């Protein structure tokens, strides 16, 4: 039982950090797209 809870907790944290990283990358891509769009 303990192992299961600990495992899901670690997995939850990893999933959250991955989501945050994806969001940051997505925002950076959006900024780059907006900059290149303004230049055009």
Backbone as CSV, one residue per row, in Angstrom:
resi,resn,N_x,N_y,N_z,CA_x,CA_y,CA_z,C_x,C_y,C_z
1,UNK,0.836,-1.203,0.000,0.000,0.000,0.000,0.873,1.256,0.000
2,UNK,1.882,1.277,0.870,2.761,2.447,0.945,3.475,2.681,-0.382
3,UNK,3.973,1.579,-0.951,4.711,1.688,-2.213,3.805,2.260,-3.295
4,UNK,2.552,1.802,-3.312,1.603,2.268,-4.326,1.377,3.770,-4.188
5,UNK,1.134,4.231,-2.966,0.876,5.655,-2.726,2.106,6.476,-3.086
6,UNK,3.285,6.005,-2.659,4.528,6.730,-2.940,4.781,6.788,-4.442
7,UNK,4.557,5.674,-5.109,4.783,5.615,-6.553,3.871,6.577,-7.297
8,UNK,2.589,6.591,-6.943,1.653,7.473,-7.628,1.964,8.930,-7.301
9,UNK,2.473,9.190,-6.083,2.830,10.558,-5.702,4.006,11.041,-6.548
10,UNK,5.015,10.196,-6.686,6.181,10.546,-7.503,5.749,10.732,-8.950
11,UNK,4.920,9.813,-9.432,4.450,9.907,-10.815,3.651,11.188,-11.028
12,UNK,2.842,11.544,-10.036,2.053,12.767,-10.129,2.942,13.990,-10.228
13,UNK,4.019,14.015,-9.425,4.952,15.140,-9.456,5.636,15.209,-10.812
14,UNK,6.077,14.055,-11.322,6.748,14.018,-12.626,5.803,14.487,-13.715
15,UNK,4.562,14.037,-13.674,3.583,14.434,-14.680,3.361,15.940,-14.625
16,UNK,3.339,16.503,-13.416,3.124,17.946,-13.262,4.297,18.727,-13.843
17,UNK,5.527,18.295,-13.538,6.698,19.018,-14.047,6.752,18.930,-15.562
18,UNK,6.394,17.766,-16.119,6.385,17.615,-17.578,5.378,18.578,-18.180
19,UNK,4.195,18.685,-17.548,3.157,19.588,-18.045,3.651,21.024,-18.019
20,UNK,4.326,21.412,-16.932,4.848,22.773,-16.809,5.888,23.035,-17.892
21,UNK,6.781,22.070,-18.111,7.812,22.222,-19.138,7.174,22.374,-20.513
22,UNK,6.169,21.574,-20.806,5.484,21.650,-22.098,4.837,23.019,-22.257
23,UNK,4.221,23.526,-21.177,3.581,24.836,-21.238,4.603,25.927,-21.504
24,UNK,5.764,25.846,-20.855,6.818,26.851,-21.054,7.301,26.823,-22.494
25,UNK,7.548,25.616,-23.023,8.002,25.481,-24.410,6.942,26.045,-25.349
26,UNK,5.661,25.745,-25.065,4.563,26.222,-25.898,4.514,27.749,-25.894
27,UNK,4.690,28.355,-24.716,4.682,29.818,-24.609,5.852,30.421,-25.371
28,UNK,7.037,29.797,-25.258,8.207,30.300,-25.980,7.967,30.234,-27.482
29,UNK,7.387,29.131,-27.955,7.101,28.999,-29.386,6.105,30.065,-29.818
30,UNK,5.109,30.338,-28.978,4.123,31.363,-29.300,4.797,32.721,-29.428
31,UNK,5.698,33.048,-28.484,6.405,34.330,-28.527,7.228,34.442,-29.798
32,UNK,7.927,33.361,-30.160,8.745,33.363,-31.381,7.841,33.574,-32.592
33,UNK,6.694,32.887,-32.617,5.773,33.016,-33.746,5.238,34.439,-33.841
34,UNK,4.923,35.052,-32.708,4.403,36.423,-32.708,5.475,37.383,-33.214
35,UNK,6.734,37.196,-32.772,7.818,38.070,-33.216,8.008,37.973,-34.730
36,UNK,8.077,36.750,-35.255,8.287,36.558,-36.692,7.083,37.077,-37.464
37,UNK,5.905,36.981,-36.875,4.698,37.469,-37.542,4.732,39.002,-37.640
38,UNK,5.210,39.651,-36.583,5.305,41.114,-36.592,6.333,41.582,-37.619
39,UNK,7.440,40.839,-37.774,8.478,41.205,-38.737,7.898,41.134,-40.153
40,UNK,7.106,40.112,-40.417,6.478,39.974,-41.733,5.474,41.093,-41.947
